[in-house]
């Protein structure tokens, strides 16, 4: 009897050990060893002569555009405001001596904007696509209290979900035909952790995360690399976190430099190690007490909301 118990215990220890190794070793490689020691081996310039970045005039999108320009890619900048596009294009051309094109479209508009993008980029070899454009909440808010709810939800879903799917449908076919290309879809850490008071935004980003993973599986055999990047707090105009809770935040440039180092190493990444630690903490709390994790996030976002409204008075 004792011998059978020892065998059973040994099998249990072996199974648990294997499962831990399956999780721990990839995590260490994707977040520490790979990016820090080796960096990305993906030669972006070989994917095509042009990169296209949506939401390219501020924050993470602008940082991606500048980083790719420094790697020698010509840049198509797509955003809403013509004057800001012209300013960023001039900055990039001065700093990196590459070509730029600008396309002023509003991603909350209808399907016609994708006809404009297709016509403007006709003949360009788009080797890298950065789907960065997104809408977020002005302030954290409960779903039923969202201001101008119907229009806001329609615009957010159109911008955050429809843009990613349509931009991929525009440029993925040529990448598949050439058997090379890179698509980076900027999601959010909120897509994989409890996010009360950001419900519609977080859900839209959960779509981006899931869509990216399955699209990557479909197209890996065609030589197209698709990555979902899930940033935590970054110092951008979209951030709604108060200054006293931004200790894990970073500049867009720091974030993008870090995220690009994971390309080809991690299919899904927070892009920045402190954000990975934040996800690890929340995953651990969720494992120990799912209800506790959700209550903690609700209280945190209520605190954020209180600061937001106090600051607007």
Order of alpha helices (4+ residues) and beta strands (2+ residues): alpha-beta-alpha-beta-alpha-beta-alpha-beta-alpha-alpha-beta-alpha-beta-alpha-beta-alpha-alpha
